[in-house]
Amino acid sequence: MRTDGKPWARNELGYGIAAALLLSGCGSLEPIETQPEYTSAPANSLIWDTVRAGAPENWHLLLNDGPAALDRRLQAIDSASDSIDLQTFLWAFDTAGSMVLDHIVRAADRGVTVRILIDDTFLVHEDALLLALADHPNIEYRVFNPFKRRAGGMATRQLLNLADFGRLDHRMHNKAMVIDNEIAIVGGRNLADEYFGLKDGPNFRDLELLFGGPIVQDVSSAFDTYWNDRWSFPIESISHKKASAAQLAEARRVTDNSTHIHSEISMDALAAEWLKLSANADTGEAYLFADDPPTGNPNSEDEAPVQLANELGKIFDAAELEVLIVSAYLIPTPHLEGAIERALKRGVRVRILTNSIGSNNHLSAHSAYRKHINTLLSTGAELHEVRVDASNRDKYMLAPVDRKTLALHAKALIVDNNKVFVGSANLDPRSLRINTEMGFLVVSESFNQAARRAVEGDFERANAWFLELQKDGRVFWVGDDQTLEAQPAISFMQRIEDWFFSNLPFENEL
């Protein structure tokens, strides 16, 4: 999570509370009308002409480990000749985020049209930088469902906008990048070090799909829908800050030695690389699932973004052999628990991988999930929780890994022997009915097998605790080296916090 890293100042907090009380009756932000804009047609360039001549019509592959996923992302940006569309939930300007930013600005400098759409949750203290970015003649920057009152840090901003909580509770969690309408990346990764294995500390195990061919136009069409939505605001229309070229230049500066994971190569070499990738990629059918953005008030029940959730429900109910669930934050809704129970009664094997108390970066989400453990186990589901010290964590992050720990951020379903879903949606109430999400269903036996090989090791007891329900109702956490009779917490205080959150009545908001 991106935060400003500063403690609350007493005067800021006091002024924030006073202002919140004064403004509690003020009007909400109203949606905006903008001139519709659409992604350009697939580009003609040396790279894409070469790829189209030798590649399958549609192709896709899994971006499994973090450093390689960042390298592919930067190669994609470097290959752009016409357009870049980027949609994300979080963008931190650390090593990974700064590398992406620098490559995007350089693409804009060479004439590429760039459109950036980001959720407003973590844009505290960054308006001046974003305005400087939007000042570039080839870059447009829009903020989805923004905070109307933008002063102060994270806490103060929340307080100043308390009267608008209902609207602001609904966030855009989608992650997609489209290059020249020719290739696209869709999945779970935000733009920050921990999503690419670069952080010295906790790092995420995540998943994305890289697509090429006409199927990419489905992603660009979904991006256009959000870009032209009435809740996507040009940054200059909501911020009264002054653009800071100096802040932008500092955000682009990369000094970390992790930059060795990416090397600049020629256009000929990039064309050869994309051709090689496409030749070895899967070519099964792929279908984009994307929630609709709101047109009226996001808090209206009629605007509930449940399109993706409904499609996932159909996948569960059609399963015949096995459902393998990978979900960073797992809080089964009644509908999901019902779908799992129906599948188990049909004889379908259900295996689940989620975070343990130690690996979960949202302890409140874990506390809500914990209430469902006995129900899941008693109905026959097999439950596994990621170990922070997973023996395979070196697969997903840069060495050395001695001081690095593993957490799960991936969101995937592997169903029967021919279906794989990868996207941004967790299996929790927030993803399934509050936030907007997107992802792809791939129907392919070969891709199903490839995805299984990619995640199977994550379920091993050296990498994840196996939860075992005892006859007396207790749960044991079984590893390859030890068995625990209590959750694998990293501290006593974490257990206290877990108990506290488990007694709060806000599961439906998580």
N, C-alpha and C positions, 0 to 999 in steps of 0.2 A: 504494500500500500504506500502511496506517496503521501508524505506529510511534510510540513515545513520544518520539523525537527526542533521547534522552539517551544518552551513551556509557555503556558498562558500567562500573559501579563495581567496583574490584578486590575489595572485601570481599563485594559481592553475588555476583560470579562465583565467588569461592572458596567462600562458603557454599552457593551453588547446586550446585556440583560435589560438595561433601561430602554435602549432603542427597540428591542424586541417587543417590550410591553407597549411602547408608544405606537409602534407600527403594526401591531397585531390586527388592527382593523383596516389597514390599508389594502388596496386592491391587489390582486394577483397579476402576474405578468400575462399579457394577452399574446396569443400566437401571431406570427408575422406572415405577411404575404411577400414572396420574392418571385422574381422571374424564373420560370422553370429552366433548368439546365440538365443536359444529358451527356453521358459518356460518349466519346467519339467512337466511330466504327473501328474495327480492328486495324491496327497500324500496318503500313507497308514499310519494311526496313530490311536491311541485310540480315539481321538476326531472325526476324519472324518469317521472312520469305524463305530462308534456309530451313527453319523448323517445319513450316507448313509443307514444304516439298518432300520432307523425309519422315515426318512424324505421323502417328495415328491421328484420326480425326479428333478424338477426345482421349485424354490420358490423365492419370492422376497417380500420386505417390504419397507416402506417409512421411512427414517430417517428425522424426522420433526423438532425436537427441538435441539438446539446446544449442550448443555451439554451431552445429551444422545447420540448424534452422535459421540462425542469425546470418550465417554466410549466404544461404540461399536467398534470404530476404534482400540482402545488400546486392547480390548479383542481379536480382530481379529489378531493383531500382536502377542499377547501372545500365541495364538493358533497355530502359524506357527511351523511346524516341518521340512519343506523342503525348501520352497521358499517364498519370498516376492518381488513383483514387484510394484513399486510406481512411478506414473507419475503425475506431478502437474505443475501449473503455478507459484505459489508463496508459499514460505515456510519461515516464520519468526520464529526466535528462542526465542519467548516469552513463556508464560506458556504452551499453547497448543502445539506449535511447539516443545518446548523442551521435553515435555512428549512423543510426537511421536518419536522424535530423540532418546531419552533414551531407549524406548522400542524396537526400531529397532536395536540399537547397541547390546542390551542384547540378542535379537533374533539371531543376527550374532554371538555373543559369544557362543551360544549353538549349532552352526553349521548350521544355516539357511542361505541359499544363498540369498543375497539381491541385487536387481538391482534398482537403483534410476535414473529416467530421469526427469530433470526439465528444464523449459524454462529459458533463460538467462536474462530476463528483469530486475530482482531485485536481482541479485547475486553480487552486488557491495560490495567490501571489504570482501568477504567470501571465496575467493579461498583457502586461507591457511587452513581454517576449512574443506572445501570440500575435499582437498587433504588428510588431516588427516583421514577423513572418508573413502576415497577410499583406504587408506593404509591398512585398515582392510582386512585380507585375505578372508573374506566372503562377502565383499561389493564392488560393482562396481558403479561408479557414472558417468553419462554422462550428458552433457549440450546440449540442443537443439538450433540449429541456433545461435551459440555464437558470441559475439563481438570479433573481432580479436585483437583490442587494448584495454587492460583491466585495464589501469592505472586510478587512480583518483576516484572521486565520480561520482554520477549519471550524473551530468551536463557535467563534463569533458569527461566521457566515451562517451556520445552522440556526443560531439564535435569532439573527436578523430576519430570517425567512421562515420562522415558525408558523406564521399564519398561512404559508403556502406549502405546508408539509405534505398534504395530500397529493398535490401535483408532483412535487420534487421526490416523492418516494418511488416514483416510476423512472427507472434508469435504462439507458441503452447499453446493453452488455455485449453487443455484436462486435466481432473482430474479423475484418476482411481487408485485403489489399489487392487491387486490380492494376495490372501493368499493361498499358496499350490495348486493353480489351483482349489480350492474348493469353496471359497467365494470371492466376489468382491464388492467394493463400487464404484459407479459411480455417478457423479452429479456436483453440482456447488461449493462446498466448497474448498477453499484453506486452507493451514495449518497455521493459525494464530488465535489469541484470539478472534478477532471480528467475526469470522465465527462460533464460538462455544459459544457465549454469555458470554465470560469471561472478556471482556474489560470494564474498568471503563470509559464509554463514549459511542460513537456510536457502535452499534452491528448490525450484519446482520441477517435478516430472510432468511434462505436458505433451500434447499432441496437436498436430495440424495436418491439413491436406493441402498439397500443391497441385493445382489443376492447369491443364493447357487445352486449347481447342475451343470450339464454339460454345461449349458448356460454360465457359467463362462469362459469356454475355448474360447468363442468368444472374451471376453475382453482380455484374455492373448494373443490371436492371434493378436489383434489390438495393444497391447503393443509391441509385438515382431516386428511388422511392423515399429513402430517408433524407437524402440531400435536399429534396424539394418539399419535404414535410414542413408544415407550418410551425413546428417546434424546433426546427434547425435554424439557428440565428447566426448571421455573420458576426464575427467577434467585434467588429467595429460598431455594430448597432447596439451592443449591450454594455460595452466597457467605456468608461470615461478616462481611462489611463492614457498616458502618452507612450507611443511606441518606443522601445528601447533597443536600438541596434546593438548596443554594447552587451545587453543581456542575451540577445540572440547569438552573438558571436561567442560568448562564454559558453552557452549551452551546446554549441557545435564543437567546442574544443574537446578533443579526446587525448588523454595522456596515459591511460591505463595500458599496461603491456598486453592485455587480453586482445588487443587489436590484431595480433598475429593470426587470429582465426580467419581473417579475410584478407585476400590479396587482390589488387587491381589487375585485371587482365584486359586484353584487347577485345574489340567487337568481334573479330573473327573467332577468338577463343571462346567468347561468350556464346556465340552461335553454335559452335561445336559442342559446348557443354550442355546447352538446352536440347540439342539433337540427341546427344548420348542419353540424357535423362529420360526423354520421351520414348526413346527406343526400348528402354528397360522398365517403363512404367506399366501400370495396369490399365486396361481399356474397358472395364465393365461399365454398366449403366450407372449414372449418378444423378441424384435428384436433390435439389436445394430445398430445404425447409427454412422459412424465415417468418418471424412474427411480423404482423403489420404495425407500422408506427401509428401513433394516435393522430387523429385529425382534429378532434375536439379536445375536451379536457382529459388528460391522461388518466385522471382519477375516476372517470366515469366507468361504470360496470360494462357499458357497451363497448368500451375501448380496451377491455382486458386482452392482453396479447397472449392468446392461448392456441394460436394456430400450430406452432411447433409442438406444444405439449400434446395436442390432439393427434398429431402424426406419430409421435413416440408411443402413445397409447395403442394405436393400431399395430405398431411393430411388436409390442409386447403380446398383444392378443393373438397375433398370427404366428408366434413362435411355436415350434414343434419339438425341438430337441434341447436347445440350450440358449440361455441368455447370460452373457457375460457383461457385467456392469462395471464401468470405471467412472466414478463420480467423486470429485474432490470434496464436495459438500453434499451429503446425503441426508435429507430430512423427508422421508416418504409422506406424501399427501395421502388422504384416504383413497383417492383414485389410483395412485401408484401402488399402495399396499394391496389394494384389491387386484390390480393387474398382476402383481407378483404372486399373490396367493392363487389366482386362477391358473397361472402358468404352472405353478408347482403341482396343483391338483391334476393338471393334464399330463403330468409326468415329465415336465420340462425341468432340466437342471438350471438353477439360478446361482451364479457365483458373483460376488460383489467385492470390489476393492474400493476402499475409501480411506480417509485419513484417520489416524489414531489421535488420541488426545495430545500426544507430544508433537505430532507433525502438523496438526491443524492450526493455521494462522488466524482462524476465526473461532475462538473458544466458545462463543455463544452458539454458533452453528453446531459445534460438536456436542454441546450440552443438550440441544434439542434432539439431535440424532440418537444420543445415548438412550433416550426414552423408548426408542423403537428396536433396540438390539434384541431383547428377549422375544418380541413378536416375530421378527424376521427369522431368528434361529428356530423358534418353536414351529414355524410353518415349513421349515426345511431348507431355507436359503443358506448358502455357505458364505460366511462373512470373513473378510480379510481386511486388516488395517495396516497402513504403511508404517514401517519402522524408520525412525529418524536416522538410524545407523545402518540402513539397508546396505548389504554387501555389494549390490550392483549399482550403487549411486554414481560410480565413476562413469557409467554409460551416459549419463545425462548432464554432466557438468565438467568443467575444465579441472585438470589436476593442478596442484595437489588437493586431495579431498579430505585430508585429516581433520581440518577445521570446518568442513562443510557438512550440512545435514540435508536430508531429503524430505520433501513434502509433496503431496499430490495436488496437481491443478488440472489434470486432464479430465475431459468429459467425453466418454465413448461408450457405445454399445456394440457388442459383437454377438450376432444372433444366428443360430443354427449354423449352417456351413456356407452361407452365401451372402450375408448382410453385415455391413459395418456402418455405424453412424459416428461421426466425429463433428463436434461443434463447440459452441460457447456455453451451452446450457447445462447447469448442474441439475441433479434430481432433488430439488427442494422447492418450497412454495414460491420463493422469490423468482427463480428462473422460469418456473412453470406457469405463473399467472401474474407477476408484477413487472419484472423487467422484460425488455425485448431481447430475443436471442436468434441465432441462426446456426445452421450446420448442414452437412451433406450426408445423405444415405447413399452408400455405394452397394450395388448388387453385383457380386462377383465372387465366385468360389476361390479364385486365386488370391484376391485381395483379402478375403476373409482369413485365409491361411497366413498371409503375410502379417495381418494385424494381430492374429493370435500369437505368432512367433515374437512379435514386438512386445507384447504385454505379458506373456506367460510367465516370464521370470519374475515379474513384479508380485506374483501370487505366492512364490516360494517362501518358505518359513524363515529363510535367512534375510528376506526383504520385507515381509509383511507378517504381522501376527495373525494366526488362525484362531478365531473365536469359537470356543467349545462350550456348549450349554450342558451344565451338570444336572443330575437328576433332582437336586434340591433347588434348582432355579438359578444358582450362581453361574457366572460366566468366567471362564479361564482364558487367558491370552497365551497361546502356545507358539513358541518360536522354535528354531532349530537347536538352540542352545539352552533354553530355559522356559519354564512355564510360570506365568504370573497369575495370582489370584485377585489382582486389582489392576485397573487400567495402567498402561505404561506411561504415566505422567512424568514430566521432566523435573517437577518440584512439588513440594507439599502445597505451596501457594497456588499452583495450578489446579490442584484438586479442590481447594477452597473456592476458587473462582468458578470452577466447573459446577460445583454444588450451588453456588449463588445463582448463576445463569439458568440452571435447570429449574429453578423455582419462579422464574419470571414468565408471565403469560404472553410471550410475543413470538411463538413458534411460527405463526402464519406470516410474519414479516421477514423471516430468515431464508 
